[in-house]
Amino acid sequence: MLVVEPMVAASLNWRLRRSFSLVRSQRFPPLDRSASARFRRTPAASRPASRRRGGGESRIGLESSRTKQRFVGWGSAVESALYLPVKRFLEDRGFVVKGEVGGCDLVALKDSEAPLVVIGELKLSFNLELVLQAVDRAASADEVWIAARISARGNGRESDVRFRHLCRRLGFGMLGVSPSGEVSIIVTPISPMPRKDPRRRSQLVAEHRQRIGDPAVGGGSRQPIMTAYRQRALACAAALANGVGRPRDLRPIAADAASILRRDVYGWFRRASRGVYALTETGEKALLRWPQSPSAIASVIPSLASGTAPGPVIVARSMRRPAES
């Protein structure tokens, strides 16, 4: 057995560690932190073109720049951007289209003895959630169309034969919207539809016909939907703000004015005295958010009908009375 003196062993250990540290320093040279700090503080404009991000002839730099711009475009897109192209597509075929009716992104009617009801659902891409929404709407319409953007690379679901066959079997139409806004028919709804829901169908037709104009953009979900009921409630609020306080005087602009004031769904109205209503602060804010034209309440305010009260409808704070004890 070899016996090594303690001093000799310590010397060998020191030499071995020294040699290992030299080898490691050659393979992994230390970082010059002062130089890297100077480089980070150097403005991009003063750096050489080859060292700037996206500069020089690097193909990788160009590719990453394009990808970054493309992702910015995807993030800024919303479903409501598809509403106007699809609306124009259906209007060219004789339909009257309105957005966000009864929870549907759009509802289109073609007036006849038995109106043809078409429901459209919008998504940024064709996916299972879009098909499930169409299945939920199928019992309320004669036709259901699903619309989405066409993939720029051509590898979206619209190119999948299985997805198209699924829509054909379910009886759904597919519309593709190009980046330029052109709408193309991918699948036509020719298959028989499921059993109809007459009650739901009649609700959609009534809501569509009672709305004044097309106040809601289809596909949006972050703003309150301007329903026909909200339009009538705003008309009643505008009349209250201009001196009309009894429900019977509001019937020319809303047949269900008494129910609207009594139920007070939005918190806009309060009972000032028996048979007389006034606006709350929330109602005044609603009129500022959705101002009403004088023609909307001209039938109950003669001065507006005769033109003696020019200008927009003004919220009358003088209507407010102290609460009864």
C-alpha positions as CSV (number, residue, x, y, z in Angstrom):
1,M,0.0,0.0,0.0
2,L,1.3,3.4,-1.1
3,V,1.6,5.9,1.7
4,V,1.7,9.6,0.8
5,E,3.0,12.2,3.1
6,P,0.4,14.9,4.1
7,M,2.4,17.7,2.6
8,V,2.8,15.9,-0.7
9,A,-0.9,15.0,-0.8
10,A,-1.9,18.7,-0.3
11,S,0.5,19.7,-3.1
12,L,-0.9,17.2,-5.5
13,N,-4.5,18.3,-4.6
14,W,-3.6,21.9,-5.3
15,R,-2.0,21.1,-8.6
16,L,-5.0,19.1,-9.8
17,R,-7.4,21.8,-8.9
18,R,-5.2,24.4,-10.6
19,S,-5.1,22.3,-13.8
20,F,-8.9,21.8,-13.8
21,S,-9.5,25.6,-13.4
22,L,-7.2,26.3,-16.3
23,V,-9.0,23.9,-18.6
24,R,-12.4,25.3,-17.6
25,S,-11.3,28.9,-18.1
26,Q,-10.2,28.0,-21.7
27,R,-13.5,26.3,-22.6
28,F,-15.7,28.9,-21.0
29,P,-14.0,32.3,-21.0
30,P,-15.4,34.8,-18.4
31,L,-17.9,37.4,-19.6
32,D,-16.7,40.9,-19.9
33,R,-19.6,42.5,-18.0
34,S,-18.4,46.1,-18.6
35,A,-18.4,45.5,-22.3
36,S,-21.9,43.9,-22.3
37,A,-23.2,46.8,-20.2
38,R,-21.7,49.3,-22.7
39,F,-23.4,47.4,-25.5
40,R,-26.8,47.6,-23.8
41,R,-26.5,51.3,-23.3
42,T,-25.5,51.9,-26.9
43,P,-28.5,53.3,-28.9
44,A,-29.8,51.1,-31.7
45,A,-29.2,53.8,-34.4
46,S,-25.5,53.9,-33.6
47,R,-24.9,50.2,-33.8
48,P,-23.6,48.6,-37.0
49,A,-26.4,47.4,-39.3
50,S,-25.3,43.8,-39.0
51,R,-25.8,44.0,-35.2
52,R,-29.2,45.6,-35.2
53,R,-32.3,43.5,-34.7
54,G,-33.8,42.8,-38.1
55,G,-30.8,44.4,-39.9
56,G,-28.3,43.0,-42.4
57,E,-29.0,40.2,-44.7
58,S,-30.2,37.7,-42.1
59,R,-33.1,35.6,-43.3
60,I,-34.0,34.7,-39.7
61,G,-34.3,38.3,-38.8
62,L,-36.7,39.0,-41.6
63,E,-38.8,35.9,-40.8
64,S,-39.1,36.9,-37.1
65,S,-40.2,40.4,-38.1
66,R,-42.9,39.1,-40.4
67,T,-44.2,36.8,-37.7
68,K,-44.3,39.6,-35.1
69,Q,-46.4,41.8,-37.5
70,R,-48.7,38.9,-38.2
71,F,-49.4,38.2,-34.6
72,V,-50.1,41.9,-33.9
73,G,-52.8,41.6,-36.6
74,W,-54.3,38.5,-35.1
75,G,-54.5,40.0,-31.7
76,S,-56.3,43.2,-32.9
77,A,-59.0,41.2,-34.8
78,V,-62.4,40.8,-33.2
79,E,-65.5,38.8,-34.3
80,S,-67.5,42.0,-34.9
81,A,-65.2,42.8,-37.8
82,L,-66.9,39.9,-39.8
83,Y,-70.4,41.4,-39.2
84,L,-70.5,44.0,-42.0
85,P,-69.1,41.7,-44.8
86,V,-71.6,38.9,-43.9
87,K,-74.4,41.5,-43.5
88,R,-73.7,42.8,-47.0
89,F,-73.6,39.3,-48.4
90,L,-77.1,38.5,-47.0
91,E,-78.6,41.9,-47.9
92,D,-77.5,41.3,-51.6
93,R,-79.8,38.2,-51.5
94,G,-82.8,40.2,-50.3
95,F,-82.5,39.7,-46.5
96,V,-83.0,42.3,-43.8
97,V,-80.1,41.8,-41.3
98,K,-79.8,42.9,-37.7
99,G,-77.1,42.1,-35.2
100,E,-77.2,40.6,-31.7
101,V,-80.9,39.5,-31.8
102,G,-81.9,37.0,-29.1
103,G,-78.3,36.0,-28.3
104,C,-77.5,35.3,-32.0
105,D,-74.7,37.2,-33.7
106,L,-77.0,38.1,-36.5
107,V,-80.6,37.3,-37.6
108,A,-81.7,37.8,-41.2
109,L,-85.4,37.9,-42.4
110,K,-86.8,37.7,-45.9
111,D,-90.4,39.1,-45.6
112,S,-93.1,36.9,-47.2
113,E,-96.3,35.2,-46.0
114,A,-94.1,32.9,-43.9
115,P,-90.8,34.8,-43.3
116,L,-87.6,33.0,-43.9
117,V,-85.4,33.1,-40.8
118,V,-81.7,32.8,-41.1
119,I,-79.3,32.9,-38.1
120,G,-75.6,33.6,-38.5
121,E,-72.8,32.9,-36.0
122,L,-69.4,34.5,-36.3
123,K,-66.0,33.4,-35.1
124,L,-62.4,34.3,-36.0
125,S,-61.8,30.7,-37.1
126,F,-63.9,27.5,-37.7
127,N,-63.9,25.4,-34.5
128,L,-66.0,23.1,-32.5
129,E,-67.5,26.0,-30.3
130,L,-68.9,27.6,-33.5
131,V,-70.6,24.3,-34.5
132,L,-72.0,23.9,-31.0
133,Q,-73.5,27.4,-31.2
134,A,-75.1,26.6,-34.5
135,V,-76.6,23.4,-33.1
136,D,-78.1,25.5,-30.3
137,R,-79.6,27.9,-32.8
138,A,-80.9,25.3,-35.2
139,A,-84.3,24.9,-33.7
140,S,-85.1,28.6,-34.1
141,A,-84.4,29.2,-37.8
142,D,-84.9,27.8,-41.3
143,E,-81.2,28.1,-42.0
144,V,-78.1,28.5,-39.9
145,W,-74.8,29.8,-41.4
146,I,-71.5,29.8,-39.6
147,A,-68.9,32.4,-40.8
148,A,-65.2,32.8,-40.0
149,R,-62.0,34.1,-41.5
150,I,-60.2,32.1,-44.1
151,S,-56.8,30.9,-43.0
152,A,-54.0,32.8,-44.7
153,R,-51.9,29.7,-45.0
154,G,-54.8,27.5,-46.2
155,N,-54.6,25.0,-43.3
156,G,-57.7,26.1,-41.5
157,R,-60.8,24.0,-40.8
158,E,-62.4,25.2,-43.9
159,S,-59.9,23.0,-45.8
160,D,-60.7,20.0,-43.7
161,V,-63.0,17.7,-45.6
162,R,-64.3,16.1,-42.3
163,F,-65.3,19.5,-41.0
164,R,-67.2,20.3,-44.2
165,H,-68.9,16.9,-44.1
166,L,-70.0,17.5,-40.5
167,C,-71.6,20.8,-41.5
168,R,-73.4,19.2,-44.4
169,R,-74.8,16.4,-42.2
170,L,-76.0,18.9,-39.6
171,G,-77.5,21.1,-42.3
172,F,-75.3,24.2,-41.6
173,G,-73.9,26.6,-44.2
174,M,-70.3,27.8,-44.1
175,L,-69.2,31.2,-45.2
176,G,-65.5,32.2,-45.5
177,V,-64.5,35.8,-45.1
178,S,-61.2,36.9,-46.8
179,P,-58.9,39.6,-45.5
180,S,-60.3,42.0,-48.2
181,G,-63.9,41.4,-46.9
182,E,-65.1,39.1,-49.7
183,V,-67.5,36.4,-48.6
184,S,-67.5,33.0,-50.3
185,I,-69.8,30.1,-49.8
186,I,-68.0,26.9,-48.7
187,V,-71.0,24.7,-47.8
188,T,-74.6,25.3,-48.6
189,P,-77.3,24.3,-46.0
190,I,-79.2,21.7,-48.1
191,S,-79.8,19.0,-45.5
192,P,-83.1,18.9,-43.5
193,M,-83.0,20.8,-40.3
194,P,-83.9,19.5,-36.8
195,R,-87.3,19.9,-35.2
196,K,-88.3,23.6,-35.0
197,D,-89.0,25.6,-31.8
198,P,-92.0,27.8,-32.8
199,R,-91.9,29.9,-29.5
200,R,-88.2,30.7,-29.9
201,R,-88.7,31.4,-33.6
202,S,-91.6,33.9,-32.9
203,Q,-89.5,35.7,-30.3
204,L,-86.7,36.2,-32.8
205,V,-89.1,37.5,-35.4
206,A,-90.8,39.9,-33.0
207,E,-87.5,41.3,-31.6
208,H,-86.2,41.8,-35.2
209,R,-89.3,43.7,-36.3
210,Q,-89.6,45.8,-33.2
211,R,-86.1,47.2,-33.3
212,I,-85.6,50.6,-34.8
213,G,-82.8,50.4,-37.3
214,D,-79.8,48.2,-36.7
215,P,-78.3,49.6,-33.5
216,A,-76.1,46.6,-32.5
217,V,-73.0,45.2,-34.3
218,G,-73.0,41.5,-34.4
219,G,-70.2,39.6,-32.7
220,G,-69.7,42.1,-29.9
221,S,-70.0,41.0,-26.3
222,R,-68.5,43.8,-24.2
223,Q,-71.1,46.5,-24.7
224,P,-74.8,46.5,-23.6
225,I,-77.0,45.2,-26.5
226,M,-79.5,47.8,-27.8
227,T,-82.6,45.6,-27.8
228,A,-86.1,46.8,-28.7
229,Y,-87.0,46.9,-25.0
230,R,-84.0,49.1,-24.3
231,Q,-85.0,51.4,-27.1
232,R,-88.6,51.8,-25.7
233,A,-87.2,52.4,-22.2
234,L,-84.9,55.1,-23.5
235,A,-87.8,56.8,-25.3
236,C,-89.8,56.8,-22.0
237,A,-86.7,58.2,-20.2
238,A,-86.4,61.0,-22.7
239,A,-90.1,61.8,-22.3
240,L,-89.8,61.9,-18.5
241,A,-86.7,64.2,-18.8
242,N,-88.8,66.6,-20.8
243,G,-91.8,66.9,-18.5
244,V,-94.0,63.9,-19.2
245,G,-94.5,61.9,-16.0
246,R,-97.7,59.7,-16.4
247,P,-97.5,56.3,-18.0
248,R,-100.8,56.8,-19.9
249,D,-99.2,59.8,-21.7
250,L,-96.3,57.6,-22.9
251,R,-98.4,55.0,-24.7
252,P,-97.9,56.7,-28.2
253,I,-94.2,55.9,-28.0
254,A,-94.4,52.6,-26.0
255,A,-97.5,50.6,-25.7
256,D,-96.1,48.9,-22.6
257,A,-94.9,52.1,-21.0
258,A,-96.7,51.4,-17.7
259,S,-94.9,48.0,-17.5
260,I,-91.5,49.5,-18.3
261,L,-91.8,52.1,-15.6
262,R,-93.2,49.7,-13.0
263,R,-90.7,46.9,-13.6
264,D,-87.7,49.4,-13.9
265,V,-85.3,46.7,-15.2
266,Y,-82.4,49.1,-15.7
267,G,-82.9,51.3,-12.6
268,W,-83.7,54.4,-14.6
269,F,-87.1,55.3,-13.1
270,R,-88.5,56.1,-9.7
271,R,-92.0,56.7,-8.4
272,A,-92.3,60.4,-7.5
273,S,-96.0,60.2,-6.5
274,R,-99.0,58.1,-7.2
275,G,-99.2,57.7,-11.0
276,V,-96.2,60.0,-11.6
277,Y,-92.7,58.8,-12.4
278,A,-89.3,60.6,-12.6
279,L,-85.8,59.8,-13.7
280,T,-83.0,58.5,-11.4
281,E,-79.4,59.5,-11.7
282,T,-78.7,56.3,-13.5
283,G,-81.5,57.2,-16.0
284,E,-79.9,60.6,-16.7
285,K,-76.5,58.9,-17.3
286,A,-78.2,56.5,-19.7
287,L,-79.6,59.5,-21.7
288,L,-76.1,61.0,-21.9
289,R,-74.7,57.7,-23.1
290,W,-77.5,57.1,-25.7
291,P,-79.0,60.5,-26.6
292,Q,-82.4,60.4,-28.1
293,S,-83.5,62.5,-31.1
294,P,-86.5,64.8,-30.7
295,S,-88.4,62.8,-33.3
296,A,-88.4,59.8,-31.0
297,I,-90.7,61.5,-28.5
298,A,-92.4,64.1,-30.7
299,S,-95.7,62.2,-30.5
300,V,-96.0,62.9,-26.7
301,I,-94.4,66.4,-26.6
302,P,-96.2,68.8,-28.9
303,S,-93.4,71.4,-28.7
304,L,-91.0,69.0,-30.2
305,A,-93.4,68.1,-33.0
306,S,-94.0,71.8,-33.9
307,G,-90.3,72.6,-33.9
308,T,-90.5,75.2,-31.1
309,A,-87.9,73.4,-29.0
310,P,-84.8,73.0,-31.2
311,G,-81.8,71.0,-30.2
312,P,-81.4,67.6,-28.6
313,V,-83.4,66.2,-25.8
314,I,-82.1,67.6,-22.5
315,V,-82.1,65.7,-19.2
316,A,-84.3,67.7,-16.9
317,R,-82.9,67.5,-13.4
318,S,-85.8,69.7,-12.2
319,M,-88.0,66.7,-12.4
320,R,-86.3,65.3,-9.3
321,R,-88.3,65.6,-6.1
322,P,-87.3,64.8,-2.6
323,A,-88.2,61.3,-1.5
324,E,-91.3,60.9,0.6
325,S,-90.8,60.0,4.2
